[in-house]
Amino acid sequence: MNDSEFGLTAAVFTQDEVRGERFADQLEAGTVFLNRCDYLDPALAWLV
């Protein structure tokens, strides 16, 4: 993911939450999900 200039969102799936968080911290992405990929935060900026 870090090799792509378009890596806006990433999802990490693992049974080891601590390991997943360490891995996610190394990703260069705008949003990183842990064990899910479908949550939209209502606080995100939305263009209408």
mmCIF entry with sequence, helices, sheets and N, C-alpha, C, O atoms, coordinates in Angstrom:
data_MODEL
# 
_entry.id   MODEL 
# 
_entity.id                         1 
_entity.type                       polymer 
_entity.pdbx_number_of_molecules   1 
# 
_entity_poly.entity_id                      1 
_entity_poly.type                           'polypeptide(L)' 
_entity_poly.nstd_linkage                   no 
_entity_poly.nstd_monomer                   no 
_entity_poly.pdbx_seq_one_letter_code       MNDSEFGLTAAVFTQDEVRGERFADQLEAGTVFLNRCDYLDPALAWLV 
_entity_poly.pdbx_seq_one_letter_code_can   MNDSEFGLTAAVFTQDEVRGERFADQLEAGTVFLNRCDYLDPALAWLV 
_entity_poly.pdbx_strand_id                 A 
# 
loop_
_entity_poly_seq.entity_id 
_entity_poly_seq.num 
_entity_poly_seq.mon_id 
_entity_poly_seq.hetero 
1 1  MET n 
1 2  ASN n 
1 3  ASP n 
1 4  SER n 
1 5  GLU n 
1 6  PHE n 
1 7  GLY n 
1 8  LEU n 
1 9  THR n 
1 10 ALA n 
1 11 ALA n 
1 12 VAL n 
1 13 PHE n 
1 14 THR n 
1 15 GLN n 
1 16 ASP n 
1 17 GLU n 
1 18 VAL n 
1 19 ARG n 
1 20 GLY n 
1 21 GLU n 
1 22 ARG n 
1 23 PHE n 
1 24 ALA n 
1 25 ASP n 
1 26 GLN n 
1 27 LEU n 
1 28 GLU n 
1 29 ALA n 
1 30 GLY n 
1 31 THR n 
1 32 VAL n 
1 33 PHE n 
1 34 LEU n 
1 35 ASN n 
1 36 ARG n 
1 37 CYS n 
1 38 ASP n 
1 39 TYR n 
1 40 LEU n 
1 41 ASP n 
1 42 PRO n 
1 43 ALA n 
1 44 LEU n 
1 45 ALA n 
1 46 TRP n 
1 47 LEU n 
1 48 VAL n 
# 
_struct_asym.id          A 
_struct_asym.entity_id   1 
# 
_struct_conf.conf_type_id            HELX_P 
_struct_conf.id                      HELX_P1 
_struct_conf.pdbx_PDB_helix_id       AA1 
_struct_conf.beg_label_comp_id       GLU 
_struct_conf.beg_label_asym_id       A 
_struct_conf.beg_label_seq_id        17 
_struct_conf.pdbx_beg_PDB_ins_code   ? 
_struct_conf.end_label_comp_id       ASP 
_struct_conf.end_label_asym_id       A 
_struct_conf.end_label_seq_id        25 
_struct_conf.pdbx_end_PDB_ins_code   ? 
_struct_conf.beg_auth_comp_id        GLU 
_struct_conf.beg_auth_asym_id        A 
_struct_conf.beg_auth_seq_id         17 
_struct_conf.end_auth_comp_id        ASP 
_struct_conf.end_auth_asym_id        A 
_struct_conf.end_auth_seq_id         25 
_struct_conf.pdbx_PDB_helix_class    1 
_struct_conf.details                 ? 
_struct_conf.pdbx_PDB_helix_length   9 
# 
_struct_conf_type.id          HELX_P 
_struct_conf_type.criteria    ? 
_struct_conf_type.reference   ? 
# 
_struct_sheet.id               AA1 
_struct_sheet.type             ? 
_struct_sheet.number_strands   2 
_struct_sheet.details          ? 
# 
_struct_sheet_order.sheet_id     AA1 
_struct_sheet_order.range_id_1   1 
_struct_sheet_order.range_id_2   2 
_struct_sheet_order.offset       ? 
_struct_sheet_order.sense        parallel 
# 
loop_
_struct_sheet_range.sheet_id 
_struct_sheet_range.id 
_struct_sheet_range.beg_label_comp_id 
_struct_sheet_range.beg_label_asym_id 
_struct_sheet_range.beg_label_seq_id 
_struct_sheet_range.pdbx_beg_PDB_ins_code 
_struct_sheet_range.end_label_comp_id 
_struct_sheet_range.end_label_asym_id 
_struct_sheet_range.end_label_seq_id 
_struct_sheet_range.pdbx_end_PDB_ins_code 
_struct_sheet_range.beg_auth_comp_id 
_struct_sheet_range.beg_auth_asym_id 
_struct_sheet_range.beg_auth_seq_id 
_struct_sheet_range.end_auth_comp_id 
_struct_sheet_range.end_auth_asym_id 
_struct_sheet_range.end_auth_seq_id 
AA1 1 THR A 9  ? VAL A 12 ? THR A 9  VAL A 12 
AA1 2 THR A 31 ? LEU A 34 ? THR A 31 LEU A 34 
# 
loop_
_atom_site.group_PDB 
_atom_site.id 
_atom_site.type_symbol 
_atom_site.label_atom_id 
_atom_site.label_alt_id 
_atom_site.label_comp_id 
_atom_site.label_asym_id 
_atom_site.label_entity_id 
_atom_site.label_seq_id 
_atom_site.pdbx_PDB_ins_code 
_atom_site.Cartn_x 
_atom_site.Cartn_y 
_atom_site.Cartn_z 
_atom_site.occupancy 
_atom_site.B_iso_or_equiv 
_atom_site.pdbx_formal_charge 
_atom_site.auth_seq_id 
_atom_site.auth_comp_id 
_atom_site.auth_asym_id 
_atom_site.auth_atom_id 
_atom_site.pdbx_PDB_model_num 
ATOM 1   N N  . MET A 1 1  ? 0.812   -1.185  0.000  1.00 0.00 ? 1  MET A N  1 
ATOM 2   C CA . MET A 1 1  ? 0.000   0.000   0.000  1.00 0.00 ? 1  MET A CA 1 
ATOM 3   C C  . MET A 1 1  ? 0.858   1.252   0.000  1.00 0.00 ? 1  MET A C  1 
ATOM 4   O O  . MET A 1 1  ? 0.499   2.253   -0.619 1.00 0.00 ? 1  MET A O  1 
ATOM 5   N N  . ASN A 1 2  ? 1.960   1.203   0.671  1.00 0.00 ? 2  ASN A N  1 
ATOM 6   C CA . ASN A 1 2  ? 2.795   2.394   0.757  1.00 0.00 ? 2  ASN A CA 1 
ATOM 7   C C  . ASN A 1 2  ? 3.423   2.759   -0.578 1.00 0.00 ? 2  ASN A C  1 
ATOM 8   O O  . ASN A 1 2  ? 3.931   3.869   -0.732 1.00 0.00 ? 2  ASN A O  1 
ATOM 9   N N  . ASP A 1 3  ? 3.401   1.839   -1.559 1.00 0.00 ? 3  ASP A N  1 
ATOM 10  C CA . ASP A 1 3  ? 3.964   2.126   -2.873 1.00 0.00 ? 3  ASP A CA 1 
ATOM 11  C C  . ASP A 1 3  ? 2.971   2.820   -3.789 1.00 0.00 ? 3  ASP A C  1 
ATOM 12  O O  . ASP A 1 3  ? 3.346   3.231   -4.888 1.00 0.00 ? 3  ASP A O  1 
ATOM 13  N N  . SER A 1 4  ? 1.743   2.963   -3.385 1.00 0.00 ? 4  SER A N  1 
ATOM 14  C CA . SER A 1 4  ? 0.721   3.576   -4.229 1.00 0.00 ? 4  SER A CA 1 
ATOM 15  C C  . SER A 1 4  ? 0.475   5.016   -3.813 1.00 0.00 ? 4  SER A C  1 
ATOM 16  O O  . SER A 1 4  ? 0.343   5.321   -2.628 1.00 0.00 ? 4  SER A O  1 
ATOM 17  N N  . GLU A 1 5  ? 0.415   5.891   -4.800 1.00 0.00 ? 5  GLU A N  1 
ATOM 18  C CA . GLU A 1 5  ? 0.097   7.284   -4.491 1.00 0.00 ? 5  GLU A CA 1 
ATOM 19  C C  . GLU A 1 5  ? -1.394  7.472   -4.231 1.00 0.00 ? 5  GLU A C  1 
ATOM 20  O O  . GLU A 1 5  ? -1.823  8.561   -3.850 1.00 0.00 ? 5  GLU A O  1 
ATOM 21  N N  . PHE A 1 6  ? -2.192  6.414   -4.435 1.00 0.00 ? 6  PHE A N  1 
ATOM 22  C CA . PHE A 1 6  ? -3.640  6.507   -4.266 1.00 0.00 ? 6  PHE A CA 1 
ATOM 23  C C  . PHE A 1 6  ? -4.143  5.766   -3.035 1.00 0.00 ? 6  PHE A C  1 
ATOM 24  O O  . PHE A 1 6  ? -5.347  5.527   -2.932 1.00 0.00 ? 6  PHE A O  1 
ATOM 25  N N  . GLY A 1 7  ? -3.278  5.392   -2.097 1.00 0.00 ? 7  GLY A N  1 
ATOM 26  C CA . GLY A 1 7  ? -3.681  4.607   -0.930 1.00 0.00 ? 7  GLY A CA 1 
ATOM 27  C C  . GLY A 1 7  ? -4.465  5.411   0.083  1.00 0.00 ? 7  GLY A C  1 
ATOM 28  O O  . GLY A 1 7  ? -3.925  5.798   1.119  1.00 0.00 ? 7  GLY A O  1 
ATOM 29  N N  . LEU A 1 8  ? -5.726  5.666   -0.199 1.00 0.00 ? 8  LEU A N  1 
ATOM 30  C CA . LEU A 1 8  ? -6.531  6.494   0.693  1.00 0.00 ? 8  LEU A CA 1 
ATOM 31  C C  . LEU A 1 8  ? -7.109  5.710   1.863  1.00 0.00 ? 8  LEU A C  1 
ATOM 32  O O  . LEU A 1 8  ? -7.232  6.245   2.965  1.00 0.00 ? 8  LEU A O  1 
ATOM 33  N N  . THR A 1 9  ? -7.465  4.444   1.638  1.00 0.00 ? 9  THR A N  1 
ATOM 34  C CA . THR A 1 9  ? -8.081  3.632   2.677  1.00 0.00 ? 9  THR A CA 1 
ATOM 35  C C  . THR A 1 9  ? -7.427  2.260   2.695  1.00 0.00 ? 9  THR A C  1 
ATOM 36  O O  . THR A 1 9  ? -7.123  1.699   1.642  1.00 0.00 ? 9  THR A O  1 
ATOM 37  N N  . ALA A 1 10 ? -7.212  1.721   3.884  1.00 0.00 ? 10 ALA A N  1 
ATOM 38  C CA . ALA A 1 10 ? -6.630  0.390   4.027  1.00 0.00 ? 10 ALA A CA 1 
ATOM 39  C C  . ALA A 1 10 ? -7.429  -0.372  5.073  1.00 0.00 ? 10 ALA A C  1 
ATOM 40  O O  . ALA A 1 10 ? -8.022  0.228   5.970  1.00 0.00 ? 10 ALA A O  1 
ATOM 41  N N  . ALA A 1 11 ? -7.444  -1.695  4.954  1.00 0.00 ? 11 ALA A N  1 
ATOM 42  C CA . ALA A 1 11 ? -8.099  -2.559  5.936  1.00 0.00 ? 11 ALA A CA 1 
ATOM 43  C C  . ALA A 1 11 ? -7.141  -3.678  6.309  1.00 0.00 ? 11 ALA A C  1 
ATOM 44  O O  . ALA A 1 11 ? -6.565  -4.326  5.435  1.00 0.00 ? 11 ALA A O  1 
ATOM 45  N N  . VAL A 1 12 ? -6.971  -3.906  7.613  1.00 0.00 ? 12 VAL A N  1 
ATOM 46  C CA . VAL A 1 12 ? -6.107  -4.959  8.130  1.00 0.00 ? 12 VAL A CA 1 
ATOM 47  C C  . VAL A 1 12 ? -6.998  -5.963  8.850  1.00 0.00 ? 12 VAL A C  1 
ATOM 48  O O  . VAL A 1 12 ? -7.753  -5.599  9.752  1.00 0.00 ? 12 VAL A O  1 
ATOM 49  N N  . PHE A 1 13 ? -6.907  -7.226  8.451  1.00 0.00 ? 13 PHE A N  1 
ATOM 50  C CA . PHE A 1 13 ? -7.699  -8.280  9.078  1.00 0.00 ? 13 PHE A CA 1 
ATOM 51  C C  . PHE A 1 13 ? -6.758  -9.250  9.780  1.00 0.00 ? 13 PHE A C  1 
ATOM 52  O O  . PHE A 1 13 ? -5.843  -9.794  9.161  1.00 0.00 ? 13 PHE A O  1 
ATOM 53  N N  . THR A 1 14 ? -6.984  -9.466  11.073 1.00 0.00 ? 14 THR A N  1 
ATOM 54  C CA . THR A 1 14 ? -6.127  -10.340 11.861 1.00 0.00 ? 14 THR A CA 1 
ATOM 55  C C  . THR A 1 14 ? -6.855  -10.783 13.118 1.00 0.00 ? 14 THR A C  1 
ATOM 56  O O  . THR A 1 14 ? -7.812  -10.141 13.551 1.00 0.00 ? 14 THR A O  1 
ATOM 57  N N  . GLN A 1 15 ? -6.400  -11.883 13.699 1.00 0.00 ? 15 GLN A N  1 
ATOM 58  C CA . GLN A 1 15 ? -6.933  -12.327 14.985 1.00 0.00 ? 15 GLN A CA 1 
ATOM 59  C C  . GLN A 1 15 ? -6.140  -11.728 16.139 1.00 0.00 ? 15 GLN A C  1 
ATOM 60  O O  . GLN A 1 15 ? -6.586  -11.774 17.286 1.00 0.00 ? 15 GLN A O  1 
ATOM 61  N N  . ASP A 1 16 ? -4.977  -11.170 15.850 1.00 0.00 ? 16 ASP A N  1 
ATOM 62  C CA . ASP A 1 16 ? -4.105  -10.582 16.865 1.00 0.00 ? 16 ASP A CA 1 
ATOM 63  C C  . ASP A 1 16 ? -4.217  -9.058  16.778 1.00 0.00 ? 16 ASP A C  1 
ATOM 64  O O  . ASP A 1 16 ? -3.559  -8.426  15.952 1.00 0.00 ? 16 ASP A O  1 
ATOM 65  N N  . GLU A 1 17 ? -5.058  -8.479  17.637 1.00 0.00 ? 17 GLU A N  1 
ATOM 66  C CA . GLU A 1 17 ? -5.349  -7.046  17.568 1.00 0.00 ? 17 GLU A CA 1 
ATOM 67  C C  . GLU A 1 17 ? -4.103  -6.182  17.779 1.00 0.00 ? 17 GLU A C  1 
ATOM 68  O O  . GLU A 1 17 ? -3.930  -5.171  17.097 1.00 0.00 ? 17 GLU A O  1 
ATOM 69  N N  . VAL A 1 18 ? -3.252  -6.563  18.698 1.00 0.00 ? 18 VAL A N  1 
ATOM 70  C CA . VAL A 1 18 ? -2.033  -5.783  18.964 1.00 0.00 ? 18 VAL A CA 1 
ATOM 71  C C  . VAL A 1 18 ? -1.132  -5.787  17.737 1.00 0.00 ? 18 VAL A C  1 
ATOM 72  O O  . VAL A 1 18 ? -0.624  -4.742  17.331 1.00 0.00 ? 18 VAL A O  1 
ATOM 73  N N  . ARG A 1 19 ? -0.937  -6.952  17.151 1.00 0.00 ? 19 ARG A N  1 
ATOM 74  C CA . ARG A 1 19 ? -0.105  -7.051  15.946 1.00 0.00 ? 19 ARG A CA 1 
ATOM 75  C C  . ARG A 1 19 ? -0.727  -6.257  14.797 1.00 0.00 ? 19 ARG A C  1 
ATOM 76  O O  . ARG A 1 19 ? -0.015  -5.596  14.041 1.00 0.00 ? 19 ARG A O  1 
ATOM 77  N N  . GLY A 1 20 ? -2.047  -6.320  14.666 1.00 0.00 ? 20 GLY A N  1 
ATOM 78  C CA . GLY A 1 20 ? -2.740  -5.574  13.617 1.00 0.00 ? 20 GLY A CA 1 
ATOM 79  C C  . GLY A 1 20 ? -2.566  -4.070  13.779 1.00 0.00 ? 20 GLY A C  1 
ATOM 80  O O  . GLY A 1 20 ? -2.367  -3.361  12.793 1.00 0.00 ? 20 GLY A O  1 
ATOM 81  N N  . GLU A 1 21 ? -2.639  -3.582  14.998 1.00 0.00 ? 21 GLU A N  1 
ATOM 82  C CA . GLU A 1 21 ? -2.457  -2.149  15.240 1.00 0.00 ? 21 GLU A CA 1 
ATOM 83  C C  . GLU A 1 21 ? -1.030  -1.715  14.935 1.00 0.00 ? 21 GLU A C  1 
ATOM 84  O O  . GLU A 1 21 ? -0.819  -0.632  14.388 1.00 0.00 ? 21 GLU A O  1 
ATOM 85  N N  . ARG A 1 22 ? -0.049  -2.544  15.280 1.00 0.00 ? 22 ARG A N  1 
ATOM 86  C CA . ARG A 1 22 ? 1.346   -2.220  14.953 1.00 0.00 ? 22 ARG A CA 1 
ATOM 87  C C  . ARG A 1 22 ? 1.535   -2.155  13.436 1.00 0.00 ? 22 ARG A C  1 
ATOM 88  O O  . ARG A 1 22 ? 2.206   -1.260  12.922 1.00 0.00 ? 22 ARG A O  1 
ATOM 89  N N  . PHE A 1 23 ? 0.938   -3.108  12.731 1.00 0.00 ? 23 PHE A N  1 
ATOM 90  C CA . PHE A 1 23 ? 1.023   -3.132  11.272 1.00 0.00 ? 23 PHE A CA 1 
ATOM 91  C C  . PHE A 1 23 ? 0.328   -1.905  10.680 1.00 0.00 ? 23 PHE A C  1 
ATOM 92  O O  . PHE A 1 23 ? 0.866   -1.259  9.781  1.00 0.00 ? 23 PHE A O  1 
ATOM 93  N N  . ALA A 1 24 ? -0.859  -1.585  11.180 1.00 0.00 ? 24 ALA A N  1 
ATOM 94  C CA . ALA A 1 24 ? -1.629  -0.454  10.667 1.00 0.00 ? 24 ALA A CA 1 
ATOM 95  C C  . ALA A 1 24 ? -0.891  0.866   10.885 1.00 0.00 ? 24 ALA A C  1 
ATOM 96  O O  . ALA A 1 24 ? -0.993  1.773   10.058 1.00 0.00 ? 24 ALA A O  1 
ATOM 97  N N  . ASP A 1 25 ? -0.158  0.983   11.976 1.00 0.00 ? 25 ASP A N  1 
ATOM 98  C CA . ASP A 1 25 ? 0.600   2.207   12.248 1.00 0.00 ? 25 ASP A CA 1 
ATOM 99  C C  . ASP A 1 25 ? 1.671   2.466   11.201 1.00 0.00 ? 25 ASP A C  1 
ATOM 100 O O  . ASP A 1 25 ? 2.108   3.604   11.034 1.00 0.00 ? 25 ASP A O  1 
ATOM 101 N N  . GLN A 1 26 ? 2.100   1.432   10.497 1.00 0.00 ? 26 GLN A N  1 
ATOM 102 C CA . GLN A 1 26 ? 3.144   1.569   9.485  1.00 0.00 ? 26 GLN A CA 1 
ATOM 103 C C  . GLN A 1 26 ? 2.593   1.897   8.101  1.00 0.00 ? 26 GLN A C  1 
ATOM 104 O O  . GLN A 1 26 ? 3.359   2.194   7.184  1.00 0.00 ? 26 GLN A O  1 
ATOM 105 N N  . LEU A 1 27 ? 1.277   1.847   7.945  1.00 0.00 ? 27 LEU A N  1 
ATOM 106 C CA . LEU A 1 27 ? 0.674   2.111   6.642  1.00 0.00 ? 27 LEU A CA 1 
ATOM 107 C C  . LEU A 1 27 ? 0.546   3.610   6.395  1.00 0.00 ? 27 LEU A C  1 
ATOM 108 O O  . LEU A 1 27 ? 0.234   4.378   7.305  1.00 0.00 ? 27 LEU A O  1 
ATOM 109 N N  . GLU A 1 28 ? 0.788   4.006   5.166  1.00 0.00 ? 28 GLU A N  1 
ATOM 110 C CA . GLU A 1 28 ? 0.603   5.393   4.754  1.00 0.00 ? 28 GLU A CA 1 
ATOM 111 C C  . GLU A 1 28 ? -0.733  5.472   4.026  1.00 0.00 ? 28 GLU A C  1 
ATOM 112 O O  . GLU A 1 28 ? -0.798  5.326   2.806  1.00 0.00 ? 28 GLU A O  1 
ATOM 113 N N  . ALA A 1 29 ? -1.791  5.703   4.787  1.00 0.00 ? 29 ALA A N  1 
ATOM 114 C CA . ALA A 1 29 ? -3.136  5.778   4.225  1.00 0.00 ? 29 ALA A CA 1 
ATOM 115 C C  . ALA A 1 29 ? -3.933  6.789   5.031  1.00 0.00 ? 29 ALA A C  1 
ATOM 116 O O  . ALA A 1 29 ? -3.644  7.037   6.202  1.00 0.00 ? 29 ALA A O  1 
ATOM 117 N N  . GLY A 1 30 ? -4.923  7.360   4.400  1.00 0.00 ? 30 GLY A N  1 
ATOM 118 C CA . GLY A 1 30 ? -5.755  8.345   5.085  1.00 0.00 ? 30 GLY A CA 1 
ATOM 119 C C  . GLY A 1 30 ? -6.608  7.725   6.169  1.00 0.00 ? 30 GLY A C  1 
ATOM 120 O O  . GLY A 1 30 ? -6.804  8.323   7.228  1.00 0.00 ? 30 GLY A O  1 
ATOM 121 N N  . THR A 1 31 ? -7.122  6.521   5.913  1.00 0.00 ? 31 THR A N  1 
ATOM 122 C CA . THR A 1 31 ? -7.968  5.798   6.855  1.00 0.00 ? 31 THR A CA 1 
ATOM 123 C C  . THR A 1 31 ? -7.506  4.355   6.903  1.00 0.00 ? 31 THR A C  1 
ATOM 124 O O  . THR A 1 31 ? -7.263  3.748   5.860  1.00 0.00 ? 31 THR A O  1 
ATOM 125 N N  . VAL A 1 32 ? -7.382  3.800   8.095  1.00 0.00 ? 32 VAL A N  1 
ATOM 126 C CA . VAL A 1 32 ? -7.016  2.395   8.252  1.00 0.00 ? 32 VAL A CA 1 
ATOM 127 C C  . VAL A 1 32 ? -8.043  1.738   9.165  1.00 0.00 ? 32 VAL A C  1 
ATOM 128 O O  . VAL A 1 32 ? -8.270  2.197   10.284 1.00 0.00 ? 32 VAL A O  1 
ATOM 129 N N  . PHE A 1 33 ? -8.661  0.665   8.686  1.00 0.00 ? 33 PHE A N  1 
ATOM 130 C CA . PHE A 1 33 ? -9.635  -0.090  9.455  1.00 0.00 ? 33 PHE A CA 1 
ATOM 131 C C  . PHE A 1 33 ? -8.986  -1.356  9.986  1.00 0.00 ? 33 PHE A C  1 
ATOM 132 O O  . PHE A 1 33 ? -8.123  -1.935  9.326  1.00 0.00 ? 33 PHE A O  1 
ATOM 133 N N  . LEU A 1 34 ? -9.389  -1.787  11.162 1.00 0.00 ? 34 LEU A N  1 
ATOM 134 C CA . LEU A 1 34 ? -8.916  -3.037  11.743 1.00 0.00 ? 34 LEU A CA 1 
ATOM 135 C C  . LEU A 1 34 ? -10.099 -3.993  11.850 1.00 0.00 ? 34 LEU A C  1 
ATOM 136 O O  . LEU A 1 34 ? -11.050 -3.742  12.591 1.00 0.00 ? 34 LEU A O  1 
ATOM 137 N N  . ASN A 1 35 ? -10.026 -5.086  11.105 1.00 0.00 ? 35 ASN A N  1 
ATOM 138 C CA . ASN A 1 35 ? -11.050 -6.133  11.070 1.00 0.00 ? 35 ASN A CA 1 
ATOM 139 C C  . ASN A 1 35 ? -12.414 -5.639  10.589 1.00 0.00 ? 35 ASN A C  1 
ATOM 140 O O  . ASN A 1 35 ? -13.450 -6.180  10.976 1.00 0.00 ? 35 ASN A O  1 
ATOM 141 N N  . ARG A 1 36 ? -12.403 -4.628  9.761  1.00 0.00 ? 36 ARG A N  1 
ATOM 142 C CA . ARG A 1 36 ? -13.624 -4.158  9.100  1.00 0.00 ? 36 ARG A CA 1 
ATOM 143 C C  . ARG A 1 36 ? -13.221 -3.201  7.990  1.00 0.00 ? 36 ARG A C  1 
ATOM 144 O O  . ARG A 1 36 ? -12.096 -2.701  7.971  1.00 0.00 ? 36 ARG A O  1 
ATOM 145 N N  . CYS A 1 37 ? -14.126 -2.951  7.079  1.00 0.00 ? 37 CYS A N  1 
ATOM 146 C CA . CYS A 1 37 ? -13.797 -2.034  5.989  1.00 0.00 ? 37 CYS A CA 1 
ATOM 147 C C  . CYS A 1 37 ? -14.998 -1.208  5.566  1.00 0.00 ? 37 CYS A C  1 
ATOM 148 O O  . CYS A 1 37 ? -14.969 -0.572  4.512  1.00 0.00 ? 37 CYS A O  1 
ATOM 149 N N  . ASP A 1 38 ? -16.044 -1.208  6.361  1.00 0.00 ? 38 ASP A N  1 
ATOM 150 C CA . ASP A 1 38 ? -17.294 -0.598  5.914  1.00 0.00 ? 38 ASP A CA 1 
ATOM 151 C C  . ASP A 1 38 ? -17.834 0.494   6.834  1.00 0.00 ? 38 ASP A C  1 
ATOM 152 O O  . ASP A 1 38 ? -18.981 0.910   6.672  1.00 0.00 ? 38 ASP A O  1 
ATOM 153 N N  . TYR A 1 39 ? -17.051 0.962   7.782  1.00 0.00 ? 39 TYR A N  1 
ATOM 154 C CA . TYR A 1 39 ? -17.551 1.958   8.731  1.00 0.00 ? 39 TYR A CA 1 
ATOM 155 C C  . TYR A 1 39 ? -17.283 3.359   8.204  1.00 0.00 ? 39 TYR A C  1 
ATOM 156 O O  . TYR A 1 39 ? -16.146 3.688   7.864  1.00 0.00 ? 39 TYR A O  1 
ATOM 157 N N  . LEU A 1 40 ? -18.299 4.171   8.135  1.00 0.00 ? 40 LEU A N  1 
ATOM 158 C CA . LEU A 1 40 ? -18.142 5.572   7.750  1.00 0.00 ? 40 LEU A CA 1 
ATOM 159 C C  . LEU A 1 40 ? -18.374 6.448   8.967  1.00 0.00 ? 40 LEU A C  1 
ATOM 160 O O  . LEU A 1 40 ? -19.431 6.385   9.594  1.00 0.00 ? 40 LEU A O  1 
ATOM 161 N N  . ASP A 1 41 ? -17.407 7.246   9.292  1.00 0.00 ? 41 ASP A N  1 
ATOM 162 C CA . ASP A 1 41 ? -17.498 8.139   10.446 1.00 0.00 ? 41 ASP A CA 1 
ATOM 163 C C  . ASP A 1 41 ? -18.332 9.353   10.064 1.00 0.00 ? 41 ASP A C  1 
ATOM 164 O O  . ASP A 1 41 ? -17.992 10.039  9.100  1.00 0.00 ? 41 ASP A O  1 
ATOM 165 N N  . PRO A 1 42 ? -19.403 9.642   10.778 1.00 0.00 ? 42 PRO A N  1 
ATOM 166 C CA . PRO A 1 42 ? -20.242 10.804  10.453 1.00 0.00 ? 42 PRO A CA 1 
ATOM 167 C C  . PRO A 1 42 ? -19.473 12.130  10.569 1.00 0.00 ? 42 PRO A C  1 
ATOM 168 O O  . PRO A 1 42 ? -19.931 13.149  10.053 1.00 0.00 ? 42 PRO A O  1 
ATOM 169 N N  . ALA A 1 43 ? -18.329 12.128  11.230 1.00 0.00 ? 43 ALA A N  1 
ATOM 170 C CA . ALA A 1 43 ? -17.552 13.362  11.379 1.00 0.00 ? 43 ALA A CA 1 
ATOM 171 C C  . ALA A 1 43 ? -16.678 13.656  10.146 1.00 0.00 ? 43 ALA A C  1 
ATOM 172 O O  . ALA A 1 43 ? -16.036 14.704  10.075 1.00 0.00 ? 43 ALA A O  1 
ATOM 173 N N  . LEU A 1 44 ? -16.657 12.736  9.189  1.00 0.00 ? 44 LEU A N  1 
ATOM 174 C CA . LEU A 1 44 ? -15.876 12.966  7.972  1.00 0.00 ? 44 LEU A CA 1 
ATOM 175 C C  . LEU A 1 44 ? -16.460 14.136  7.183  1.00 0.00 ? 44 LEU A C  1 
ATOM 176 O O  . LEU A 1 44 ? -17.660 14.409  7.233  1.00 0.00 ? 44 LEU A O  1 
ATOM 177 N N  . ALA A 1 45 ? -15.597 14.801  6.469  1.00 0.00 ? 45 ALA A N  1 
ATOM 178 C CA . ALA A 1 45 ? -16.060 15.924  5.624  1.00 0.00 ? 45 ALA A CA 1 
ATOM 179 C C  . ALA A 1 45 ? -16.775 15.361  4.393  1.00 0.00 ? 45 ALA A C  1 
ATOM 180 O O  . ALA A 1 45 ? -16.239 14.495  3.701  1.00 0.00 ? 45 ALA A O  1 
ATOM 181 N N  . TRP A 1 46 ? -17.959 15.846  4.129  1.00 0.00 ? 46 TRP A N  1 
ATOM 182 C CA . TRP A 1 46 ? -18.741 15.405  2.975  1.00 0.00 ? 46 TRP A CA 1 
ATOM 183 C C  . TRP A 1 46 ? -19.025 16.603  2.088  1.00 0.00 ? 46 TRP A C  1 
ATOM 184 O O  . TRP A 1 46 ? -19.474 17.648  2.558  1.00 0.00 ? 46 TRP A O  1 
ATOM 185 N N  . LEU A 1 47 ? -18.760 16.443  0.813  1.00 0.00 ? 47 LEU A N  1 
ATOM 186 C CA . LEU A 1 47 ? -19.078 17.489  -0.165 1.00 0.00 ? 47 LEU A CA 1 
ATOM 187 C C  . LEU A 1 47 ? -20.460 17.223  -0.718 1.00 0.00 ? 47 LEU A C  1 
ATOM 188 O O  . LEU A 1 47 ? -20.784 16.094  -1.086 1.00 0.00 ? 47 LEU A O  1 
ATOM 189 N N  . VAL A 1 48 ? -21.266 18.252  -0.778 1.00 0.00 ? 48 VAL A N  1 
ATOM 190 C CA . VAL A 1 48 ? -22.632 18.093  -1.289 1.00 0.00 ? 48 VAL A CA 1 
ATOM 191 C C  . VAL A 1 48 ? -22.757 18.815  -2.600 1.00 0.00 ? 48 VAL A C  1 
ATOM 192 O O  . VAL A 1 48 ? -23.827 18.811  -3.208 1.00 0.00 ? 48 VAL A O  1 
# 
